[in-house]
Amino acid sequence: MSENSLLSRLEGLDGRFEEVGTLITDPSVIADQKRYVKLTKEYRDLERILGATHRYREALDLIEESKSIIAEETDEEMRQMAREEMEAATASLPRMEEEIKLLLIPADPDDAKNAIVEIRGGTGGDEAALFAGDLFRMYQKYAESKGWQLAVSSFSEGAAGGYKEIIFTLTGEGVYGTMKYESGVHRVQRVPATETQGRVHTSAATVAVLPEAEEFDVEIHEGEIKWDTFRSGGAGGQNVNKVESGVRLRYNWKNPNTGVVEEILIECTETRDQPKNKERALSRLRTFIYDKEHQKYLDDIASKRKTMVSTGDRSAKIRTYNYPQGRITDHRINYTVYNLGAFMDGDIQECIDRLIVAENAEKLKASEL
C-alpha cells in the first residue's frame, strides 16, 4: 500500500476522535453503560491510531525537509546530517506502516476483557491430572510476572495430586487478548512417577480460555435463578466446614442458536464469604452464557478466516511438552525451544509473542491492506 492510499484511509479519524471524546462526557451516554463502554474503547483505539499516524506524518515531513536541505544547502556538514536523518526516517517507514495497518484492522472486542480459564485432565488418568496441575502452576507464575490477579473458582483434585479440573479467573489489562492463545489440547510426554519400567507415557490436558462477560453483555433474569447453599469441603478450620458458605446456582437458559432450554449448574466455594461466592457464581454464569451466544460469531469468523493461531478450537492439539528432551513445541507455528524448565515456571511470553506476530501476519494478508 502506498503512503498516499494509507493516509487516505486515515482521513476523517480526527473528526471522529473529537466526536467520541465529546460523547463520552455526555451524561446521557454515561448513563447507558453498554454504549459508554463501547465508545470508551473506540476512543482508546482511535487515540492509538492517531498517535501512530502523527509519528508517521512526522517521518514523512522529515524526509521532505531533508531532501530540500540536501538540494539547497551548501554546507556539506549540514547536507550529511540531513542525509543521515533522511535514511533513518526512511528506514522507519515500513515498521510504522505495518503498525498503522494492524491498528486499522478491527480488534477482537473481547481482547481487553478478563479471562476465565478452565484446565481439565484428559487422557492419561493420574498423570493427566498431575499435568493439569503443572499447567495451572505455569499460568500462576505467568500471571505473577504480568501483575495479574488470579482467583480460583472451583477445583477437583486428582487421586495422585494435581487436578482433574480447576477453574480460575485472571484479572488485569488485556488478559483475554493474551491468554486466548492457550486454548486447546496440551500434550505431555514424560515418565510418570508411577512408571517402574522407565517408559515415556503421553498424556494430555485441555485448556479453555473464555472472555469474562460483563453484566451488560448478556441478559439474565436473576429472579429465575435457584440458589442452594452448602458447607464447603476441605481441611476444616474454624469456619470452612461449619458455615454454609458454598453456593450452587441452577438456571434454565434457552440457547438462541438451537432453541433448546438447558439447565446450567454452577458451584462456587472459593471464599468463606457467601455473598462473594454468589457474586462469582453469577460472573461465571454470565461468562458461560456469553461464550455460548458468542460462539456463532466465532464460528462465522473462523469460516471466513481460518486462522491457525487462535480459532478458539478447544479440541485442537496446540502444544507438546517433551520432558526427556526438555523440549516445547507449539504446533500452530512450528515453534520449538529447549527451555522446558523455565517454560513451566511461567516463562511463556516469547511463545505468545510469536503467536501474536503469526496471527497479525494472517490478519494483514486477509485484509488485503
Number of C-alpha atoms within 10 A of each C-alpha: 10 8 13 9 10 15 15 10 12 15 10 9 14 13 10 14 18 12 12 19 16 10 18 18 11 12 10 12 15 16 10 11 13 14 16 20 15 12 18 16 15 16 20 14 17 20 15 14 20 18 12 17 19 12 13 23 15 12 21 17 14 18 20 12 15 24 16 13 18 19 10 10 14 10 10 10 10 13 19 14 13 21 17 12 17 22 12 14 19 14 12 13 17 12 11 17 19 15 15 21 19 18 16 17 13 9 12 9 11 17 17 18 20 26 28 27 25 21 27 24 27 22 15 17 15 22 29 26 30 25 27 32 23 16 23 23 16 18 21 19 18 19 18 12 12 12 12 18 13 17 16 16 21 15 19 14 15 19 13 13 15 24 25 23 21 22 20 21 24 24 19 17 15 15 23 25 20 18 22 23 21 22 25 23 23 26 21 23 17 19 17 19 11 10 11 8 8 11 10 15 13 18 25 25 26 25 27 22 24 24 25 27 22 14 14 13 13 15 10 16 9 9 7 11 15 12 13 12 17 16 16 21 11 8 7 10 8 7 12 19 17 13 15 17 23 25 25 18 19 16 20 14 16 13 13 11 11 7 9 10 12 11 12 14 13 18 22 25 27 21 18 17 15 19 13 17 21 22 13 22 22 20 17 23 22 20 23 20 20 19 18 13 15 13 14 13 12 15 15 10 13 16 11 10 14 13 18 17 23 21 19 21 17 17 13 15 18 23 22 20 24 18 16 11 12 15 17 22 19 18 15 16 16 8 13 14 12 15 13 19 13 12 21 19 16 19 17 16 14 10 19 16 13 14 21 17 13 16 17 18 13 17 18 15 10 13 12 8 14
